[in-house]
Amino acid sequence: MAKRQKQDNGTINAAAELAGRALGEVARTLDSLQAQHPHPLTEGREALAAGREKLTELASEAGERAAAVVKKTKTAVKKTRKAAATVRQRGAKAAANARRSAKGAVKRAKKAVSRARKTVARRAARFKR
């Protein structure tokens, strides 16, 4: 007859206990994680939505700042253009006034010269007679 092999129950029991403990620890870890985070996908979506809201707020704030800068720049450009137009108008008025004054002075000078010529001509004609 063949020899019966004797099973070592102590080793098998020890291995089973080790595997049981490891599985128990894994089960406990899973239970604690599930207790802390019962709906991880929902939590992830909520976190993503909160991040999007924050990003939207920041983008909106940056957009508002940029719009304010653009508005201020446009206002400055308008003021500069208006000031330039005013200066041009004043310059044109001053030039027109100067031109008018010079024209008047030239007219008076011409008149004086022509009168002087006439007077000289009259006096010269007097001596010829």
Phi, psi and omega in degrees: 000153181280151181283139176279137178268134182272128179276140180269094183293331182295318180291318181295317179297320180295317179295319179296321179295317179298315179296319179297316179297315181298315178296323178296318179296318178298316180296318178297318179297315178298318180296317181293320177296320180292325178291320179289320183232083183293327180229082185296325179293319178296318178298319178297317178298317179297317178297319179295318179296318179297319178296319179295318179299315180298316179297319178297317178300314181296318179295319179296317179297317178296320178297319178296318179298315180297319179297321179295319179296317179297317180297316179297319179296316179298318179298317179297319179296317179300314180297319180296316179297318181296317179297319179296318179296319179297316179297318178299315180298313180296319178297318179295318178296316180296318179296318179296318178297316180296318179298315179298316180297316180296319179298315178299317180296317179297317180300313179298319180296317178300316181297317180296317181295315181293323176297317180297319179298315180299317181296316179298319181294318178298315181293322178294322179293328179296320182287333180291331183288000000 
